[in-house]
């Protein structure tokens, strides 16, 4: 699972909770970085099963991040905003 939130503490908390239920998360604090990471994962055939995206981030809001990711990953993966 890939997590994006501009607040480090939120990323840390969410990834800790996911780890406790045996989900292996990666995180970043930028919407643009999340889009680039999703693209890289897709190119390397190492896709994420789901994405958790903050609604409001300074560089790109969650809706725009989700739109850009959908273009890369298609409709099959879960995106939570």
N, C-alpha and C positions, 0 to 999 in steps of 0.2 A: 504494500500500500504506500502511496506517495502523499505526503501531507505538506500543505503550503499555508503559512500564516506569517504576517510581517512581525508578529510578536514572538521572540525566542521562547519565552516561558510557556506560551500556549503550545508551540511545537513540541517542546520538551514534555509537557504534560500529556498531550495526545499520544505521542510516540511511546511513552512509558505505559500508558493504559493499553495500547495495542500490543505491546510486547508482553504484557501480563496475560493476555489471552492468546498468546502464541502466534501473533501476526507480526511479520517482519516489516517494519516501516522504514522509509527514508523520509527526510524532511528538508525543506528549504524555506527561506523567508521572503521569497520573491515570486510573483506570478510569472514573470518572464523566464526566470530560472526553471520553474516547474514545467513550462511549455518546452523548453529546450531539453530538459531531462526526460520528459515523456517521448520526445522525438528520438533521442539517443537510445532509449530503452527499446522503442519500436524497431529502430534500425538494427539493433543488436539481437533482436528476437528474445528480449528479456523484459517483456511487458509487465506492467503493474496490473494487479487484479482490480484495484479501485483507487480512487483519488478523493482526498478530503481537502477542500479549498476554502480559504477564508473569503467571506463576502466582500470585505473592504480592505484592499491593500493599496499602498501608495502608488505603485507602478502600474498596476492593472487590476481592475475589479474581478471578483470571482466569476461573474457571468462571461466576461470576455475571455478569461483563462479557460473556462469550460468550453466555450465555442472553439477556441483554437485547438484545444486538446482533442475535441471531437473530430476535427478535420484530420488529425493524426491517427487516433486510435479507433475511430469508427464508433458505432452505437452499442457495442456489446459490453463495455466496461462500465462499472458503477462510478458516478461522480456525485459527491455530496458537497453541497455548498453551505 
